[in-house]
Amino acid sequence: MEPRLGEMMKTIRGFKTLMDHALRLEGLVRHASTHAAGVVLSNLPLVDHLPLFVDKEGGIVTQYDMSCVEKIGLVSSTFSV
């Protein structure tokens, strides 16, 4: 929508390729974060269903966000105390 970007895509060599890559990356998750009360539940080993990693405190954390966890059929819950 920005006319100057459109002009740059026409005149600067490689700019269109750069913009194509940038648009594919736009909106992707940039970092992992942990919800203080988020819990993922499954009757099978989680490692069989989603990517996991160990955080700085030694906790096992999924690399999927809550909506992706729910889309693959696992239960994602938050609890308040």
C-alpha positions, 0 to 999 in steps of 0.5 A, a space after each residue: 500500500 506504500 507507494 514508495 515501496 512499490 517504486 523501490 521494488 521496481 527500481 532497486 535490484 533485489 528489493 522485490 526478493 527481499 520484500 517477498 522474504 519479509 512478507 513470508 516472515 511477517 507474523 511468525 513467532 519470533 521467540 519462545 515464551 512461557 505462560 505462568 499457568 499454561 499446561 499441556 495435557 496428553 495421554 501419550 508422550 508429548 514428544 510424539 506430538 509436538 516439538 519440545 525444548 528445555 528452558 533456562 530453568 530446566 522446565 520442558 516447554 512446547 514450541 507451539 503456541 496455545 492455538 496450535 496445541 489445541 489444533 493438533 488435539 491436545 488440551 491447553 489449559 490455564 489455571 489461576 490460583 
